[in-house]
């Protein structure tokens, strides 16, 4: 076998390996795209549910954001009172 034939054989082998790697990467990318769509739908559902809960809480007791700020501020105010000389 000549040197040229050996080089052709090596290049063909590398070509097939590259083709197989490309097919595998394409399949992996497809599965990632499908998972991304699932996660986007889940995020949309969670945002919708959060908006619904926030709207119902606004009607009942004021905004969810206001209640969260109050819950955060209460321990801080108590700590300030305790620590003041």
Secondary structure, 3 states (H helix, E strand, C coil): CCHHHHHHHHHHHHHHHHHHHHHHHHHHHHHHHHHHHHHHHHHHHHHHHHHHHHHHHHHHHCCHHHHHHHHHHHHHHHHHHHHCC
